[in-house]
Amino acid sequence: MTEPFRTWMCLVCGWMYDEAAGLPEEGIPPGTRWADVPMNWTCPECGARKEDFEMVEV
């Protein structure tokens, strides 16, 4: 069984990263799991680091 896609929220500004949608405009294809987002990636809204995100249930 495959893990369901999750949503991660920036704790600084509230922007949400949805694994199912990805972020194609930043080169992250749909279906990209949070663990596979590059460590040097930053929030497109506020520039927060990946470690400033938390998984949220939607």
C-alpha positions as CSV (number, residue, x, y, z in Angstrom):
1,M,0.0,0.0,0.0
2,T,1.3,3.5,-0.9
3,E,1.4,6.2,1.7
4,P,-1.2,9.0,1.0
5,F,0.1,12.3,-0.1
6,R,0.6,14.8,2.7
7,T,0.5,18.6,3.0
8,W,3.3,20.6,4.7
9,M,2.8,24.1,6.1
10,C,5.3,26.9,6.5
11,L,5.4,27.8,10.2
12,V,6.5,31.3,9.3
13,C,3.9,32.4,6.7
14,G,1.3,29.6,6.5
15,W,2.1,28.7,2.8
16,M,1.2,25.1,2.1
17,Y,3.2,22.5,0.0
18,D,1.0,19.7,-1.3
19,E,2.9,16.6,-2.2
20,A,0.3,15.6,-4.8
21,A,0.5,19.0,-6.6
22,G,4.2,19.5,-6.3
23,L,5.6,22.9,-7.4
24,P,6.2,22.6,-11.1
25,E,7.0,26.3,-11.5
26,E,10.0,25.6,-9.2
27,G,11.0,22.4,-10.9
28,I,9.3,20.1,-8.3
29,P,6.9,17.8,-10.3
30,P,3.5,16.7,-9.0
31,G,3.8,13.6,-6.7
32,T,7.1,14.7,-5.1
33,R,7.3,13.6,-1.5
34,W,8.5,16.1,1.1
35,A,11.6,14.0,1.8
36,D,12.5,14.4,-1.9
37,V,12.3,18.2,-1.9
38,P,15.9,19.5,-2.0
39,M,17.3,20.5,1.4
40,N,18.3,23.9,0.1
41,W,14.7,24.7,-1.1
42,T,13.0,27.7,0.5
43,C,9.4,28.8,0.9
44,P,8.3,30.7,-2.3
45,E,6.3,33.1,-0.2
46,C,8.7,34.1,2.6
47,G,12.1,32.4,2.0
48,A,11.8,30.1,5.1
49,R,14.0,27.0,5.1
50,K,12.6,23.5,4.6
51,E,13.1,22.8,8.3
52,D,10.6,25.6,9.1
53,F,7.7,23.4,7.7
54,E,5.4,21.0,9.6
55,M,3.1,18.3,8.3
56,V,-0.6,19.2,8.6
57,E,-3.6,17.1,8.1
58,V,-6.0,18.6,5.6
